[in-house]
Amino acid sequence: MPSKPVRAIGLYQGSCPIIDTLSKTTEDFMLKPLQLHPRDGKVVPWAKVKGSKRRVKTLMRGLSRIKGSTYTIINGSNNSSLISVSLPKSACKATACPLSNPPEGILVLSSLITPKGILVLIVSPSLRNLSKAEESGLTILDLIDAGEPAMLTSDQEKILVYAYERGYYEYPRKATLKDLSESLGLSISTLAESLRRAERKTMNSIVLDDLILHKYKDEIGGKEEK
């Protein structure tokens, strides 16, 4: 019988030029990594950063001081920006970074680069894998209740995609629950329940993980200041 998967919050505080840059800023910057590409002797993280365009440009000037680095602000608003930073591999000397080289048997679900380190929400097949992750330099801060499985069932995925394609989530709606239920051959109550479950799982994967990381970001900040 397979063991129950384990979710945990981890903190990496090893070598990282981005962490070093954030720690030298006077403002409370955080980067939400989206993708990480190794390319032609470079490491290229794409990330979201909160703050005005002026604040983001201040941060980018700090990152540009890393020798051999370049950056691009893809788009931005008064609240957040999408950025791409190209760093030479020589600047990223870490061998245990959970983003570029995650420990074996660990999946990073979400991450947040802060001035105190890289916070990661991870999932592991077992506690044994978490022990191996700690040996590689990742500090496990807490175990998180796995809760409801995050994966959509095939029926939930089918219903959610169908509702989206029919315009159920547009404003104003192009289809009602009654329209969808008649097309799918389901009762309105059954369809509504299936959609709620699918929507909750989808929202959890987008929102809940980030909320958890921000909570721990505040906690490690408070502990460091005491």
PAZAVO-378623 format. One record per residue (C-alpha): residue in one letter; x, y, z; residue number from 1. Coordinates in Angstrom, 2 decimals, decimal comma. Layout:
<r vexmi="a" u="X" v="Y" w="Z" guvo="NUM"/>
...
This chain:
<r vexmi="m" u="0,00" v="0,00" w="0,00" guvo="1"/>
<r vexmi="p" u="1,55" v="3,35" w="-1,01" guvo="2"/>
<r vexmi="s" u="2,37" v="5,79" w="1,77" guvo="3"/>
<r vexmi="k" u="0,37" v="8,98" w="2,15" guvo="4"/>
<r vexmi="p" u="2,07" v="11,97" w="0,44" guvo="5"/>
<r vexmi="v" u="3,43" v="14,68" w="2,71" guvo="6"/>
<r vexmi="r" u="3,23" v="18,43" w="2,14" guvo="7"/>
<r vexmi="a" u="5,68" v="20,70" w="3,91" guvo="8"/>
<r vexmi="i" u="7,06" v="24,22" w="4,08" guvo="9"/>
<r vexmi="g" u="10,80" v="24,44" w="3,46" guvo="10"/>
<r vexmi="l" u="13,32" v="27,27" w="3,63" guvo="11"/>
<r vexmi="y" u="16,53" v="27,50" w="1,63" guvo="12"/>
<r vexmi="q" u="19,11" v="30,01" w="2,87" guvo="13"/>
<r vexmi="g" u="22,13" v="28,98" w="0,85" guvo="14"/>
<r vexmi="s" u="24,00" v="30,86" w="-1,82" guvo="15"/>
<r vexmi="c" u="21,72" v="32,85" w="-4,15" guvo="16"/>
<r vexmi="p" u="22,47" v="36,16" w="-5,90" guvo="17"/>
<r vexmi="i" u="18,77" v="37,11" w="-5,92" guvo="18"/>
<r vexmi="i" u="18,42" v="36,55" w="-2,16" guvo="19"/>
<r vexmi="d" u="21,58" v="38,62" w="-1,65" guvo="20"/>
<r vexmi="t" u="20,13" v="41,46" w="-3,73" guvo="21"/>
<r vexmi="l" u="16,79" v="41,41" w="-1,91" guvo="22"/>
<r vexmi="s" u="18,52" v="41,45" w="1,48" guvo="23"/>
<r vexmi="k" u="20,34" v="44,65" w="0,52" guvo="24"/>
<r vexmi="t" u="17,21" v="46,56" w="-0,47" guvo="25"/>
<r vexmi="t" u="15,48" v="48,88" w="1,95" guvo="26"/>
<r vexmi="e" u="12,02" v="47,81" w="0,78" guvo="27"/>
<r vexmi="d" u="10,25" v="44,54" w="1,41" guvo="28"/>
<r vexmi="f" u="10,51" v="42,88" w="-2,01" guvo="29"/>
<r vexmi="m" u="9,35" v="39,35" w="-2,78" guvo="30"/>
<r vexmi="l" u="9,61" v="37,45" w="-6,05" guvo="31"/>
<r vexmi="k" u="7,15" v="34,77" w="-7,07" guvo="32"/>
<r vexmi="p" u="9,07" v="32,43" w="-9,43" guvo="33"/>
<r vexmi="l" u="7,07" v="31,08" w="-12,37" guvo="34"/>
<r vexmi="q" u="9,65" v="29,24" w="-14,47" guvo="35"/>
<r vexmi="l" u="13,38" v="28,66" w="-14,46" guvo="36"/>
<r vexmi="h" u="15,28" v="28,04" w="-17,69" guvo="37"/>
<r vexmi="p" u="18,95" v="27,03" w="-18,00" guvo="38"/>
<r vexmi="r" u="20,16" v="28,39" w="-21,33" guvo="39"/>
<r vexmi="d" u="23,54" v="28,96" w="-22,99" guvo="40"/>
<r vexmi="g" u="25,51" v="29,21" w="-19,78" guvo="41"/>
<r vexmi="k" u="22,77" v="31,29" w="-18,18" guvo="42"/>
<r vexmi="v" u="20,05" v="30,73" w="-15,60" guvo="43"/>
<r vexmi="v" u="16,88" v="32,61" w="-16,54" guvo="44"/>
<r vexmi="p" u="14,15" v="32,84" w="-13,89" guvo="45"/>
<r vexmi="w" u="10,79" v="34,35" w="-14,77" guvo="46"/>
<r vexmi="a" u="8,94" v="35,81" w="-11,82" guvo="47"/>
<r vexmi="k" u="6,22" v="38,11" w="-10,59" guvo="48"/>
<r vexmi="v" u="7,11" v="40,93" w="-8,25" guvo="49"/>
<r vexmi="k" u="4,63" v="43,11" w="-6,38" guvo="50"/>
<r vexmi="g" u="4,94" v="46,86" w="-6,25" guvo="51"/>
<r vexmi="s" u="4,71" v="49,96" w="-8,41" guvo="52"/>
<r vexmi="k" u="6,70" v="50,26" w="-11,64" guvo="53"/>
<r vexmi="r" u="9,08" v="52,62" w="-9,84" guvo="54"/>
<r vexmi="r" u="9,74" v="50,09" w="-7,07" guvo="55"/>
<r vexmi="v" u="10,24" v="47,30" w="-9,57" guvo="56"/>
<r vexmi="k" u="12,77" v="49,35" w="-11,55" guvo="57"/>
<r vexmi="t" u="14,65" v="50,00" w="-8,31" guvo="58"/>
<r vexmi="l" u="14,85" v="46,26" w="-7,70" guvo="59"/>
<r vexmi="m" u="15,92" v="45,58" w="-11,28" guvo="60"/>
<r vexmi="r" u="18,78" v="48,07" w="-10,98" guvo="61"/>
<r vexmi="g" u="19,93" v="46,12" w="-7,93" guvo="62"/>
<r vexmi="l" u="19,81" v="42,82" w="-9,81" guvo="63"/>
<r vexmi="s" u="21,67" v="44,36" w="-12,76" guvo="64"/>
<r vexmi="r" u="24,66" v="44,92" w="-10,45" guvo="65"/>
<r vexmi="i" u="25,23" v="41,15" w="-10,46" guvo="66"/>
<r vexmi="k" u="28,14" v="40,74" w="-12,85" guvo="67"/>
<r vexmi="g" u="27,02" v="39,44" w="-16,24" guvo="68"/>
<r vexmi="s" u="23,29" v="39,77" w="-15,53" guvo="69"/>
<r vexmi="t" u="20,55" v="41,39" w="-17,60" guvo="70"/>
<r vexmi="y" u="16,85" v="41,85" w="-17,00" guvo="71"/>
<r vexmi="t" u="13,62" v="42,52" w="-18,84" guvo="72"/>
<r vexmi="i" u="10,35" v="43,87" w="-17,45" guvo="73"/>
<r vexmi="i" u="7,83" v="42,03" w="-19,63" guvo="74"/>
<r vexmi="n" u="4,81" v="44,00" w="-18,47" guvo="75"/>
<r vexmi="g" u="3,76" v="45,86" w="-15,38" guvo="76"/>
<r vexmi="s" u="0,99" v="47,72" w="-13,61" guvo="77"/>
<r vexmi="n" u="0,73" v="49,78" w="-10,46" guvo="78"/>
<r vexmi="n" u="0,50" v="46,56" w="-8,44" guvo="79"/>
<r vexmi="s" u="2,77" v="43,93" w="-9,98" guvo="80"/>
<r vexmi="s" u="5,13" v="43,16" w="-12,85" guvo="81"/>
<r vexmi="l" u="6,31" v="40,13" w="-14,78" guvo="82"/>
<r vexmi="i" u="10,09" v="40,06" w="-15,05" guvo="83"/>
<r vexmi="s" u="12,81" v="37,93" w="-16,60" guvo="84"/>
<r vexmi="v" u="16,34" v="37,94" w="-15,19" guvo="85"/>
<r vexmi="s" u="19,30" v="36,40" w="-16,99" guvo="86"/>
<r vexmi="l" u="22,06" v="35,35" w="-14,60" guvo="87"/>
<r vexmi="p" u="25,38" v="33,72" w="-15,48" guvo="88"/>
<r vexmi="k" u="25,65" v="30,20" w="-14,07" guvo="89"/>
<r vexmi="s" u="28,80" v="31,34" w="-12,30" guvo="90"/>
<r vexmi="a" u="26,61" v="33,63" w="-10,17" guvo="91"/>
<r vexmi="c" u="24,35" v="30,74" w="-9,16" guvo="92"/>
<r vexmi="k" u="26,87" v="28,63" w="-7,27" guvo="93"/>
<r vexmi="a" u="24,33" v="26,73" w="-5,19" guvo="94"/>
<r vexmi="t" u="24,11" v="22,99" w="-5,74" guvo="95"/>
<r vexmi="a" u="21,04" v="22,52" w="-3,53" guvo="96"/>
<r vexmi="c" u="18,75" v="25,34" w="-4,71" guvo="97"/>
<r vexmi="p" u="15,19" v="23,97" w="-4,58" guvo="98"/>
<r vexmi="l" u="14,33" v="25,87" w="-7,78" guvo="99"/>
<r vexmi="s" u="17,24" v="24,97" w="-10,05" guvo="100"/>
<r vexmi="n" u="18,16" v="21,64" w="-8,43" guvo="101"/>
<r vexmi="p" u="15,37" v="20,31" w="-6,18" guvo="102"/>
<r vexmi="p" u="16,19" v="17,35" w="-3,91" guvo="103"/>
<r vexmi="e" u="15,38" v="13,91" w="-5,28" guvo="104"/>
<r vexmi="g" u="11,82" v="12,83" w="-4,58" guvo="105"/>
<r vexmi="i" u="10,59" v="16,38" w="-3,92" guvo="106"/>
<r vexmi="l" u="8,13" v="18,37" w="-6,03" guvo="107"/>
<r vexmi="v" u="8,04" v="22,14" w="-5,52" guvo="108"/>
<r vexmi="l" u="4,39" v="23,21" w="-5,69" guvo="109"/>
<r vexmi="s" u="4,97" v="26,90" w="-5,07" guvo="110"/>
<r vexmi="s" u="7,84" v="29,16" w="-4,08" guvo="111"/>
<r vexmi="l" u="8,63" v="32,67" w="-2,89" guvo="112"/>
<r vexmi="i" u="12,04" v="34,36" w="-2,96" guvo="113"/>
<r vexmi="t" u="12,39" v="36,68" w="0,05" guvo="114"/>
<r vexmi="p" u="15,27" v="38,60" w="1,66" guvo="115"/>
<r vexmi="k" u="15,44" v="35,81" w="4,26" guvo="116"/>
<r vexmi="g" u="15,66" v="32,92" w="1,79" guvo="117"/>
<r vexmi="i" u="13,58" v="30,89" w="-0,64" guvo="118"/>
<r vexmi="l" u="10,35" v="29,58" w="0,85" guvo="119"/>
<r vexmi="v" u="8,94" v="26,51" w="-0,88" guvo="120"/>
<r vexmi="l" u="5,77" v="24,53" w="-0,51" guvo="121"/>
<r vexmi="i" u="6,72" v="20,97" w="-1,43" guvo="122"/>
<r vexmi="v" u="5,12" v="17,56" w="-1,71" guvo="123"/>
<r vexmi="s" u="6,96" v="14,32" w="-1,03" guvo="124"/>
<r vexmi="p" u="5,96" v="10,65" w="-1,23" guvo="125"/>
<r vexmi="s" u="7,12" v="10,12" w="2,37" guvo="126"/>
<r vexmi="l" u="8,81" v="11,61" w="5,42" guvo="127"/>
<r vexmi="r" u="11,99" v="9,78" w="4,42" guvo="128"/>
<r vexmi="n" u="12,30" v="12,00" w="1,36" guvo="129"/>
<r vexmi="l" u="11,94" v="15,08" w="3,55" guvo="130"/>
<r vexmi="s" u="14,88" v="13,88" w="5,63" guvo="131"/>
<r vexmi="k" u="16,95" v="13,61" w="2,45" guvo="132"/>
<r vexmi="a" u="15,87" v="17,12" w="1,50" guvo="133"/>
<r vexmi="e" u="17,13" v="18,44" w="4,84" guvo="134"/>
<r vexmi="e" u="20,44" v="16,72" w="4,29" guvo="135"/>
<r vexmi="s" u="20,77" v="18,65" w="1,03" guvo="136"/>
<r vexmi="g" u="20,36" v="22,00" w="2,78" guvo="137"/>
<r vexmi="l" u="16,61" v="22,59" w="2,87" guvo="138"/>
<r vexmi="t" u="15,23" v="23,40" w="6,34" guvo="139"/>
<r vexmi="i" u="11,76" v="21,92" w="6,89" guvo="140"/>
<r vexmi="l" u="9,77" v="24,49" w="8,85" guvo="141"/>
<r vexmi="d" u="6,46" v="22,70" w="9,15" guvo="142"/>
<r vexmi="l" u="4,25" v="19,91" w="7,84" guvo="143"/>
<r vexmi="i" u="1,02" v="20,95" w="6,17" guvo="144"/>
<r vexmi="d" u="-2,24" v="19,04" w="6,20" guvo="145"/>
<r vexmi="a" u="-2,54" v="17,48" w="2,75" guvo="146"/>
<r vexmi="g" u="-6,29" v="18,09" w="2,80" guvo="147"/>
<r vexmi="e" u="-8,41" v="17,27" w="-0,23" guvo="148"/>
<r vexmi="p" u="-6,48" v="15,90" w="-3,23" guvo="149"/>
<r vexmi="a" u="-5,54" v="18,78" w="-5,53" guvo="150"/>
<r vexmi="m" u="-5,90" v="16,79" w="-8,74" guvo="151"/>
<r vexmi="l" u="-9,19" v="17,12" w="-10,57" guvo="152"/>
<r vexmi="t" u="-10,99" v="13,88" w="-11,34" guvo="153"/>
<r vexmi="s" u="-11,63" v="13,19" w="-15,03" guvo="154"/>
<r vexmi="d" u="-15,32" v="14,05" w="-14,55" guvo="155"/>
<r vexmi="q" u="-14,52" v="17,30" w="-12,73" guvo="156"/>
<r vexmi="e" u="-12,05" v="18,32" w="-15,43" guvo="157"/>
<r vexmi="k" u="-14,56" v="17,50" w="-18,18" guvo="158"/>
<r vexmi="i" u="-17,32" v="19,54" w="-16,50" guvo="159"/>
<r vexmi="l" u="-15,07" v="22,51" w="-15,69" guvo="160"/>
<r vexmi="v" u="-13,66" v="22,70" w="-19,23" guvo="161"/>
<r vexmi="y" u="-17,13" v="22,32" w="-20,74" guvo="162"/>
<r vexmi="a" u="-18,54" v="25,11" w="-18,56" guvo="163"/>
<r vexmi="y" u="-15,64" v="27,37" w="-19,53" guvo="164"/>
<r vexmi="e" u="-16,05" v="26,66" w="-23,25" guvo="165"/>
<r vexmi="r" u="-19,80" v="27,31" w="-23,10" guvo="166"/>
<r vexmi="g" u="-19,18" v="30,74" w="-21,55" guvo="167"/>
<r vexmi="y" u="-20,40" v="29,95" w="-18,03" guvo="168"/>
<r vexmi="y" u="-17,53" v="31,97" w="-16,52" guvo="169"/>
<r vexmi="e" u="-17,87" v="34,97" w="-18,82" guvo="170"/>
<r vexmi="y" u="-19,58" v="38,19" w="-17,77" guvo="171"/>
<r vexmi="p" u="-22,40" v="38,30" w="-18,55" guvo="172"/>
<r vexmi="r" u="-22,74" v="34,52" w="-18,65" guvo="173"/>
<r vexmi="k" u="-23,46" v="32,93" w="-22,02" guvo="174"/>
<r vexmi="a" u="-24,76" v="29,73" w="-20,39" guvo="175"/>
<r vexmi="t" u="-26,57" v="28,95" w="-17,14" guvo="176"/>
<r vexmi="l" u="-26,37" v="25,93" w="-14,88" guvo="177"/>
<r vexmi="k" u="-29,65" v="24,79" w="-16,39" guvo="178"/>
<r vexmi="d" u="-28,20" v="25,01" w="-19,93" guvo="179"/>
<r vexmi="l" u="-25,13" v="23,00" w="-18,89" guvo="180"/>
<r vexmi="s" u="-27,11" v="20,40" w="-16,95" guvo="181"/>
<r vexmi="e" u="-29,41" v="19,74" w="-19,90" guvo="182"/>
<r vexmi="s" u="-26,47" v="19,38" w="-22,29" guvo="183"/>
<r vexmi="l" u="-24,55" v="17,06" w="-19,94" guvo="184"/>
<r vexmi="g" u="-27,55" v="15,05" w="-18,82" guvo="185"/>
<r vexmi="l" u="-27,01" v="15,88" w="-15,13" guvo="186"/>
<r vexmi="s" u="-29,28" v="17,36" w="-12,51" guvo="187"/>
<r vexmi="i" u="-28,63" v="20,98" w="-11,63" guvo="188"/>
<r vexmi="s" u="-27,73" v="20,04" w="-8,03" guvo="189"/>
<r vexmi="t" u="-25,24" v="17,36" w="-9,14" guvo="190"/>
<r vexmi="l" u="-23,63" v="19,70" w="-11,66" guvo="191"/>
<r vexmi="a" u="-23,42" v="22,56" w="-9,15" guvo="192"/>
<r vexmi="e" u="-21,73" v="20,32" w="-6,57" guvo="193"/>
<r vexmi="s" u="-19,23" v="18,98" w="-9,13" guvo="194"/>
<r vexmi="l" u="-18,38" v="22,51" w="-10,29" guvo="195"/>
<r vexmi="r" u="-17,91" v="23,73" w="-6,71" guvo="196"/>
<r vexmi="r" u="-15,49" v="20,90" w="-5,96" guvo="197"/>
<r vexmi="a" u="-13,55" v="21,50" w="-9,17" guvo="198"/>
<r vexmi="e" u="-13,45" v="25,26" w="-8,58" guvo="199"/>
<r vexmi="r" u="-12,24" v="24,79" w="-5,01" guvo="200"/>
<r vexmi="k" u="-9,38" v="22,54" w="-6,10" guvo="201"/>
<r vexmi="t" u="-8,44" v="24,98" w="-8,85" guvo="202"/>
<r vexmi="m" u="-8,54" v="27,96" w="-6,48" guvo="203"/>
<r vexmi="n" u="-6,50" v="26,05" w="-3,89" guvo="204"/>
<r vexmi="s" u="-3,76" v="25,42" w="-6,43" guvo="205"/>
<r vexmi="i" u="-3,64" v="29,12" w="-7,33" guvo="206"/>
<r vexmi="v" u="-4,44" v="30,99" w="-4,12" guvo="207"/>
<r vexmi="l" u="-4,06" v="28,78" w="-1,06" guvo="208"/>
<r vexmi="d" u="-0,44" v="27,81" w="-1,70" guvo="209"/>
<r vexmi="d" u="0,58" v="31,46" w="-1,97" guvo="210"/>
<r vexmi="l" u="-1,32" v="32,36" w="1,19" guvo="211"/>
<r vexmi="i" u="0,53" v="29,64" w="3,09" guvo="212"/>
<r vexmi="l" u="3,91" v="30,87" w="1,84" guvo="213"/>
<r vexmi="h" u="3,13" v="34,49" w="2,73" guvo="214"/>
<r vexmi="k" u="2,16" v="33,41" w="6,24" guvo="215"/>
<r vexmi="y" u="5,54" v="31,75" w="6,76" guvo="216"/>
<r vexmi="k" u="7,33" v="34,65" w="5,11" guvo="217"/>
<r vexmi="d" u="5,95" v="36,90" w="7,85" guvo="218"/>
<r vexmi="e" u="6,93" v="34,37" w="10,52" guvo="219"/>
<r vexmi="i" u="10,57" v="33,99" w="9,47" guvo="220"/>
<r vexmi="g" u="10,82" v="37,76" w="9,16" guvo="221"/>
<r vexmi="g" u="9,56" v="38,20" w="12,71" guvo="222"/>
<r vexmi="k" u="11,90" v="35,55" w="14,09" guvo="223"/>
<r vexmi="e" u="14,90" v="37,17" w="12,43" guvo="224"/>
<r vexmi="e" u="14,06" v="40,58" w="13,86" guvo="225"/>
<r vexmi="k" u="13,76" v="39,40" w="17,48" guvo="226"/>
